[in-house]
């Protein structure tokens, strides 16, 4: 029993400093981080727009990650930031895209890899974009 209590106590001490780190997208977000976050939400909107406007969407057949990358190249406007939808690449510097397609929909997450708190945007075939972060 003493070993269990000691192990739990050590776990709390080890895990504690991870939560003390400064989040990049909190109430004291810098203008630079705010601009990065806005670019990421724009990337999320572009993913939803490409999925909604591609020919298979009426039949609920959505593009896989590699197909999204292939279809997006010619559709980006000059006024938008350049997004890289290729699997295994950052969609924007420091932001990763994870996309999963199911039989009748899709969901994706665009996560800030530089944020110690793990801020991300999440969306699906309904097109609603949510801001997400781990529970602390």
C-alpha positions as CSV (number, residue, x, y, z in Angstrom):
1,X,0.0,0.0,0.0
2,X,2.9,2.4,0.8
3,X,4.4,1.7,-2.6
4,X,1.1,2.6,-4.3
5,X,0.8,5.9,-2.4
6,X,4.5,6.7,-3.2
7,X,4.0,5.9,-6.9
8,X,0.8,8.1,-7.1
9,X,2.7,10.9,-5.3
10,X,5.6,10.7,-7.7
11,X,3.2,10.7,-10.7
12,X,1.6,13.9,-9.4
13,X,5.0,15.6,-8.9
14,X,6.2,14.6,-12.4
15,X,2.9,15.5,-14.1
16,X,2.6,18.9,-12.3
17,X,5.2,20.9,-14.2
18,X,3.7,20.0,-17.6
19,X,0.5,21.8,-16.7
20,X,2.4,24.9,-15.5
21,X,3.7,25.6,-19.0
22,X,2.4,28.8,-20.7
23,X,-0.3,28.1,-23.3
24,X,0.1,30.0,-26.6
25,X,-3.6,30.6,-27.3
26,X,-4.9,31.7,-23.9
27,X,-6.2,35.1,-22.7
28,X,-2.7,36.5,-23.0
29,X,-2.2,35.3,-26.6
30,X,0.4,37.4,-28.5
31,X,-0.5,39.1,-31.8
32,X,1.8,36.6,-33.6
33,X,0.1,33.6,-32.0
34,X,-3.3,35.1,-32.8
35,X,-2.3,35.5,-36.5
36,X,-1.1,31.8,-36.5
37,X,-4.4,30.7,-35.0
38,X,-6.4,32.7,-37.5
39,X,-4.5,31.1,-40.4
40,X,-5.2,27.6,-38.9
41,X,-8.9,28.3,-38.7
42,X,-8.8,29.5,-42.3
43,X,-7.1,26.2,-43.2
44,X,-10.0,24.3,-41.4
45,X,-12.5,26.3,-43.4
46,X,-10.7,25.4,-46.6
47,X,-10.8,21.7,-45.8
48,X,-14.5,21.9,-45.2
49,X,-15.1,23.9,-48.4
50,X,-13.1,21.4,-50.5
51,X,-14.9,18.5,-49.0
52,X,-18.3,20.1,-49.5
53,X,-17.7,21.2,-53.1
54,X,-16.1,18.0,-54.4
55,X,-18.2,15.8,-56.7
56,X,-18.6,12.9,-54.2
57,X,-20.0,15.0,-51.3
58,X,-23.7,14.6,-52.4
59,X,-23.3,10.8,-52.0
60,X,-21.3,11.3,-48.7
61,X,-18.1,10.1,-50.3
62,X,-15.3,12.4,-49.0
63,X,-11.7,12.9,-49.9
64,X,-9.0,11.0,-48.0
65,X,-6.0,13.0,-46.9
66,X,-3.9,12.2,-50.0
67,X,-6.8,13.1,-52.3
68,X,-7.4,16.3,-50.4
69,X,-3.8,17.3,-51.1
70,X,-4.2,16.5,-54.8
71,X,-7.4,18.4,-55.2
72,X,-6.5,21.5,-53.2
73,X,-3.5,22.8,-55.3
74,X,-5.5,24.6,-58.0
75,X,-8.3,25.8,-55.7
76,X,-6.4,28.0,-53.3
77,X,-6.8,31.7,-53.9
78,X,-3.9,34.1,-54.1
79,X,-5.3,36.1,-51.1
80,X,-5.2,33.0,-48.8
81,X,-2.1,31.7,-47.0
82,X,-0.5,28.7,-48.7
83,X,-1.7,25.5,-47.1
84,X,0.1,22.2,-47.5
85,X,-2.5,19.4,-47.2
86,X,0.0,16.6,-48.0
87,X,-0.1,13.7,-45.5
88,X,2.8,13.9,-43.0
89,X,3.5,17.6,-43.7
90,X,2.6,20.7,-41.7
91,X,-0.5,22.3,-43.1
92,X,1.0,25.6,-41.9
93,X,4.3,25.9,-40.1
94,X,3.9,24.2,-36.7
95,X,0.3,23.0,-37.4
96,X,-0.5,19.4,-38.3
97,X,-3.6,18.1,-40.0
98,X,-5.1,14.7,-39.1
99,X,-8.0,13.7,-41.4
100,X,-10.1,10.5,-41.2
101,X,-12.8,9.5,-43.7
102,X,-15.6,7.2,-42.6
103,X,-18.3,5.4,-44.6
104,X,-20.6,8.4,-44.4
105,X,-18.5,11.4,-43.3
106,X,-15.1,12.7,-42.2
107,X,-13.6,14.4,-39.3
108,X,-10.3,16.3,-38.9
109,X,-8.1,18.1,-36.4
110,X,-5.6,20.8,-37.1
111,X,-3.3,20.9,-34.0
112,X,-0.7,23.5,-33.0
113,X,2.4,21.3,-32.4
114,X,4.2,24.3,-30.8
115,X,1.6,24.9,-28.1
116,X,2.5,23.1,-24.8
117,X,-1.3,23.0,-24.0
118,X,-2.2,21.2,-27.3
119,X,-4.6,23.7,-28.8
120,X,-6.4,22.4,-31.9
121,X,-9.4,23.0,-34.3
122,X,-11.7,20.0,-34.9
123,X,-14.4,19.7,-37.5
124,X,-16.4,17.1,-39.4
125,X,-18.8,16.7,-42.4
126,X,-21.3,19.0,-40.7
127,X,-18.8,21.9,-41.3
128,X,-18.9,23.3,-37.7
129,X,-15.4,24.1,-36.5
130,X,-14.6,23.8,-32.8
131,X,-11.6,25.1,-30.8
132,X,-10.2,22.4,-28.6
133,X,-7.6,21.9,-25.9
134,X,-7.0,19.2,-23.3
135,X,-8.7,19.4,-20.0
136,X,-6.3,20.7,-17.4
